[in-house]
Amino acid sequence: MATSDQRRRELARKKFERQQARRAQRRKTRRRNAVVAAGLAVLLVAGAAAAGTAGLFDGGAAKNGDADSAASGSPSAPPTSAAPDPCGKPAKGEPATERWKKEPPLTVDRSAEYVMELETTCGDISVTMDAAKAPHTVNSFAFLAGKGYFDHTRCHRLTESGIYVLQCGDPEGTGQGGPGYTIPDENLGDARVKEGVYPAGTVAMANKYNAAEKKGRDSGGSQFFLVYQDSQLPPDYTPFGTVGEEGMKVLEKIAEAGAAPPDATQNTPPNATVVIDKATVRKS
């Protein structure tokens, strides 16, 4: 029979083993939490880079000369449950491949108002364009639409935090494509945006401008964004059009479906299948 001292030693030993086991478990939990936190930090930094004004509209961090570490070294984003796709199937056809070496001649009527009609898989979006304030931009859209440049192109980015825009106009669907030429920034002093807010319904040009380095002016091409909710942005992106009432309903439907996690180029594609089947520009 064990003596009382032996029983006390046995109880003390078991208590010590339990304490050691709990400490080991706590260390394991702390290590796991640290790894998770580090992964989240990387994802948040990548998300911030994608949402920042320097990288948002030009195809992601790599396009601005930043290290593409988010694409190559960060952990994959956690899987999400995508909302049902509210859009139809794209019309048959492939995006254009033609490119041009220089901006087309300026033939737009500056005294006229132009309308761009975007027939998309999610519904029609009508954009009224101001040729008087943004003649180079409107002229370029009239030229590209006439060439079928926007037909069968996918809108490749939807942002849902800080700024609320749908970005389109890249036949490559990556945020890195363009028509081969650039156009000047215009209308940056517009009263609608000079206070740092692009109101819902604004349509503006994407570009490569880096505000921190003050480089990349006059770098717009074919990519543009449609604002579906008031968004705080510096007045660095040419505002050239306004979405009509029915078009806003289409944008809201797209936004409600949400966006996918960032892809390799730090785009956050809309969950909805947003494809411009056909784009036309007419003088109203």
N, C-alpha and C positions, 0 to 999 in steps of 0.2 A: 504494500500500500504506500502511495506517495505521501511524503511528509508535507506539512503546510508550507514549508519553504520551497519545496519542489513545485507545489501547485502555484505559488506566487510567481516563481520564475517562469513556469509554463505560460501563465496568463500574461506576464509581462512580455514574453517572447512573441506571443500571438498578437498582442496589442501593437508591438513594434512592427511586426510584419504587415498588419493592417495599415498602419501609418505610412510605411514605405510604399505600399501598393497605392494608397490614395495620392501620395506625392508624385509617384510615377505617372499616374493617370492625369494629374493636374498639369505636369510638364508636357505630356503628350497632347493634351487639349490646347495648352498655350501655343505649342508649335503648330498645330493644325490651324488655330485661329490666326496665327501670324501669317501663315502661307495664304489663307483665304483673304486676309486683309491686304496683303501685298498684291494678290491677283486683282482684287477689286480696285486698288489704287491704280494699277496699270490700266485697267479698263476705263476708270474715270478720267485719267489723264488722256487716254486715247480719245474718249468721248469729247473731252473739252477741246482737244485739238481739232476734232472734226467739226465742232460747233463754233469755234472761234472765227472771227471775221477774216482772218488771214488765210485759213485753210478751208473754210466752208464752201466757197464757190469756185474753187479751181481744181478740184480733183483730189483733195486731201493733202496730208502733210508732205508726202513725197514730192508733190508738185511745187511746193514752196521752198524746196531745198532742205527741209527738215529730215532728220534720220527717219527711215521707215521702220523703226523698231516695233511699232505697234502691229504692223502687218507681219513681221517675221518672228518676233520673239515673245509677244504677249500671249497669255492663255486665251483659249476660245471663250467667247461669251456664253453664259449659261443658256440652255435652250428655253425658248418662250413659246407660248401658245398663240399662234397667229389668229387674228380675227378672221371671220369668213370673208372671202374675196368678194367685194361688192360690184366688181367690174366684169365686163364680158370678155370674149376672146378677141385677140387682135385680128385685124384683116390680114389677108395673105399678102406677103411682100417683104422685102428686105430694106434696111436703111441704106441711104445713099452712100456712095464711096467717093464721089467727085470732090475735089478740093480746088481752091483758087489761090493764086499767088498774091493778089492785091484786092483791096476793097472795091466793090463795083462803083461805077460812076454815079454821082449824086444826081438822080433824076426825080426824086420824090417832090411832090408839090407841097411846099412848106405851109401854104395857106389852107391846106385841106386836112381833114380828119380821116384816118385810116382805121380799118377794123381787121383784126386777125381772128380768124375762126379756127379753133382747134377741135377737130373731131376726134375724141378720145374713146377708148374702150369703156370709160366710166361716165361718159356724157359729153355734151358739147360745151366748150368754154369760149366765150366771146371776149376779146380784148380790144378796147378802144385805145388807139395809139395817137400820140400827139407829135405830129411831124414838125410843128413850129418849134417845140422845145428840144426835140431829139431827132433831128433830120437824118443824121448818119445811121442812127439805130433803126429807125423806121424804114429807111431806104434799104438797109441790109436785110431786114426781115422780109420785106417785099421781094427782094432779089432771091433769097434762099427759099422762101415758100414757093416762088414761081419755078424754081428748079427741083421742087419735090424733096428738098434737103431734110425737112423735118418729118416727112412721111415714114411711118413704121418705126419711129424712135421711141424708146422707153424712157419715161421720167425716172431718173436713177437715184434720187435722194429726197427723203422727207425728214424734216427735223421737227422734234416734238418738245424741246426744252430750250428756254431762253429766246429762241427765235422760231418762228412757225412758218416754214416755207416748203413748197414743192419745187424741186429743181428739174428742169428739162432741157432739151435742145442739143443733146450730145448723141450722134448716131452710134458712137462706140458704147454708150451706156455705162461708162466708167467715170465720167466727170473729167476726163482728160482729153476729150476730142474737141475739134473745132473745124471751121471752114477753111483754114489755111491762111487767113488774113485776120487782122484785128481792126477794131474801130475805136474812135476816141470816146472818152468819158463825156457825158453830156448831162445837162440839167441837174447837176449836183446841188445847186442852190435852191431847188424847188422847195416852196414853203411847206409841202407835205412831209418832207423828210429832213429838213435842216435842223430840227430839234432832236434828231436822233431816234425817231420812231418812223418806221415804214408801216403805214396803216394797212389794215386788212383790205385786200383787193388790189394792192399795188403790184405791178409787174415791173421787174427791174433786171438789169444785166448782171450776169456773173462776170467776175474778172479775177486777175491774179494779184491785185493790189495788196501789198503787205504794209499795214499802217505803221508797224513798229520800225521798219526799215525805210519807210516812205519810198518804196520801190514798186513798180508794176502798174503805173498809171497807163491808161489808154490800151488796155490789154483785153478788152471784151472781144468775144468771138460770136458764137451762136448760142451759148448756154444762157438761160434766163431762169428767174425764179418767180413764183407766184405766192404772194403772202396771204395765208388764210386766216391769220390772227395778228393783231398789232404786234410788231416785233421791234425790239430795240437794236438798232444798227447804226453805225456812223454813216454819214452821207457820202459814201464812197462808191455807190453802185447806181448807175444810171437808171432813174425811174422814167419809164417811157410809155406805160399803159395802165389801164384800169380794167379789172374783171367785172363783167356784168352780173346782175343779180342771180340769174340761173347758173352761171359759171361758178359763183360762190357756193352754191348748193353742191355742185359737183366736187369742189375742193374740200368742203366740209365732210362729204361722204368718204373721200379718200383719206382724210386726216383721221376720221373715226376708226378706220381699219388699222391704224398704227403703222409702225415701221419695224423692220428687222434689225438685229444687232449689226454693228459695223462690219463691213466686209474687208477684204484685203487692202482696198484703197481708202478705207475709213469712210466710205459712203454708208448711209443707213437707208436702204431701199424701202419704198413703201410696201406694205403687205399686199395692198391692192395692185392688180396688174394694170398699171397706168401706161398705156401706149398711145401715142398720137398716130392715129390711122392716116389722117390727112390734115395739112395746114394750108390755109389760103389767106391771102391779104387782098383787101379791096378798098377802094376809096369810097367813103360814105357820103 
